[in-house]
């Protein structure tokens, strides 16, 4: 099990600065959030030469690009916007391949019109199926996050299984199924054979089950259970902290990795 953090923790940091933060606090990877006006420079607009330079920066640092986090979503009722997202995904697969990153994060998204749950799963699953050959060619996994309409682990897993590809996997955002009142054990049971990446952020809940982010171990989500379950399957991927401009990196980064390592012990 390895540790990473998303660029939301340090949106003003350049890529070298972000990698220095990873080294300072003991992280093995970082996760650039693309198309969010962050300063890391891992974007579709980079030239071939810039991509080669980014790859060299990662290689020389000893820190991996754990994942490229995208805003891509697929649950559209019409084929045209789905096709646009397919093309956008292909471009991100090429970017990830070029810089030596093994995975990208995508969303199922919220349906753009009212539709049955089974229809939403079918649309996203079919779209992922179309992309699976591109992912395999690039050598990059497409990781569907348990998020939005697909926050429940069973729905995200159902869409991913339709692709029938080891290059279409789950990004288990541990908070979102828990917010939907799935226990950690229930969510894990649905995705345990599909997990290629994990997002982590602790939180507390109000009476309407609306979460507020909290530092690891100071919220209500039993991450100790999640870490234990992941260890039980010898999960070798990343736990990547996703805190959207909540605390300075010098606060959240050492705190989170310290708490998570205590769970491993």
N, C-alpha and C positions, 0 to 999 in steps of 0.2 A: 504494500500500500504506500502510495506516494502523496505528496502534498503540493498544492499549487494555489494561486490566487488570481482572481480576475482583475483586469485593469481598472475596474470601477473603484478599487481601493486606492488607486494612484493615477487618476486620469490625466494629470499634468506631467507624468513621468515619460521621458523618452524610453525607447526599448533598452538601451544600456543602463539607464537609471532603474528601470523596472527589474532588470536582471541583478543589479547590485542589491536591491532590496531583498530579492529571493535568496541570494547568497548570505546576506547579513542575518536573516532570520531562519535559515535552514530549510528553505523550500527547494524542491527538486524541479519544479516547473512553474510556468506562468501561463495565463490564459488571456490573450488579447481579445477585447470586445471590439469587433469591427463596426464601422459605420456609426460610431457614437461620438465622433469628434475627440477621441482620446489621442494622445501624442505618440503612441508607440510606433505608428507607421506601418503596421501590418494590415494593409488594405488592398482592395481589388485594383486600385489605381496605380500600384507600384509597377515599375518597369521590370523587365527581365533582369537587368543589371542590379536594381535595388533588391530584388528577391534573392539573388545570389549573395548579396552583402548581408541581408537579414539572416540567411542560412548560416553564413560564416560567423556572425555575431553570436547566434545561439550555440553553435558548435564550440567556439572558443571559450564561451562562458561556462560550459558544463551544465547549464540549465536548459531544460527542454521546453519547447512550445507544446504544452499539454493538450491544448485544444484551441481552435479559433471559434469564438462565440459569435454567431450571426443572428440576424433578426428574421430569417427566412421562415415563412409559414405556408402551409399547403391547403388548408381547409376552405377552399373556394367552390361555390356551386357551379361556376362556369369554367370551361377548359382554358380560356385565354389567360386569366391571371395565374392559373396553375402552371401553364407552360412558361410564363414569365419567371415564376419561382424556380422551375426546373432549370432553366438556363442560368439563373442567378446561382443556383446550387452548383452547377457544373463549373462556373467561374471560381467559386470558393474551393472546390475540390482541386482545381489546378493551382490555386494560390497555396493551399496547404501542402500539396505535393512539392511545389517549388521551394518552399522554405523548410521542408523536412518535418512537417507536423502530421500526426497520424489520425487526427479526428477533427470534425467540425460539429458544432451544436446547431440544431434546427428545432423549430416548433411545429406542432400540428396547427396551432392557432385556434381562434374562435371561429366557428362557422359564420360566413357572411350573411346567411339567411337561416331561418328556422329549419332545422332538419333533424331527422331521427339520429340517435346516437350511432346506430349501425351504419347509417349512410356516411356519417363523418368518418368513422373508422375505415370504411371502404375507400373513401376518397383519398385519405392520407396514406393508407396502406398501398393503394394502387400507384400513387405518385412515388412513394419510396421504392416500389418494385421497378418502376421505370428508371430510377436513378441508381439502382444497385450495380448494374454493369459499369457505369461511369465511376462509381466509388471503388470498385474492384480494380479497374484499370489504373486509377490514380494511386491505389494502395492507401486510401484514406477512408476511415469509417464515418458514416453519417449517423450522428447520435440524436435521436428524438427525445426531447426533454419532457419529463412529466410536468406539464405546465398548462395553464389556460384550460380549454375544454378537455385536454388530455392530462389533467392533473392527477386523476386516478391512475394508479399504476396498471390496473387491468386494461384500461382503454389504450394507454400508450403501448403496452405490450402487444395487444391485439393488432394494432396497426403495424408494428414492427414485424410481427410474425408473418404477416401477409407478404412481406418482401422476400422471405426465405433466403436471407443472405447474411453471411458473417460480417459483411461490410455495412449493414444497417443494424444499429444497436440502440440501446437505451442510455440516455443521460438521466440518471436517477437524481432528480432534485429532491432531496429527502424531505424538505419542508412541505412541498405542495400536496402530495398524497396525505400527509398527516393533517394538513389543513382541511382536507376533504374527509376527515374522520376515519381514514384508514390507519390502523396501527402500523408501526415500523415493521413488525413481523408480517402483517398481511401484505404490505406493499412489496417487501423483499421477496416473498414467496412468488409474486407475479413476475418479477423482473430478474431474479437472481441468475438465470442462465443467459441474460441478454445485456447485462450492465457492462458498458465500456468506459463510462465516465460518471462522476458524481459531483453535484453542486451542493454546497453546504452553507447554511445560514440559520442560526438559532433565532427564536422569536417567542414572544408572548402573545396572548389572544384576548380580545375583548369579548363582551357578551354575544356579539354577532359573529364570532369566530374570525374576525379580521386580525391578521398578524401585524405585530410591530417587531422589527428586527432587534435582536439582542446579541451581545457577545456570547461566544460559545460557552455553554455550561450555565449561562444566566437566564436562559429561556425555558420553555416547556417541552421542547423536542428532545426525546431520549437518544441523543447521539451516541451514547455509550453502547446502547443496544445495536444501533446501526453499524458501528465500527466492529463490534463483536461478530455480527452476522456476516459482514464483508470478509472479515478475517477467516471465518469458517469455510469460505469457498476459495481461500487463497487469492482474493482480489488483488491484482497487481497494478491496477490503474490509479487514477488520481482522485483525491478529495480536494475539490477546488472551491475556495472561499469566494462567495459572491455577495459582497456588501456594497450597496450602491451609495457611495459617498456618505457613509454613516459616521465613520471615525477616521482620524489620520492613520496612515499605514503604520506608523510607529506604535500605535495603540493596538489595532486589530490584528496585525500580522503576528507579532510574537505571542499575543494572548491566545489566538486560535490554535496555532500549531502546538503550543504547550499543552493546552487542554486535550487536544486530539491525541497527542502522543501519550498522555496519561491514560486515556481510554485503552490504547493498545497494550499498555503495561498491565 
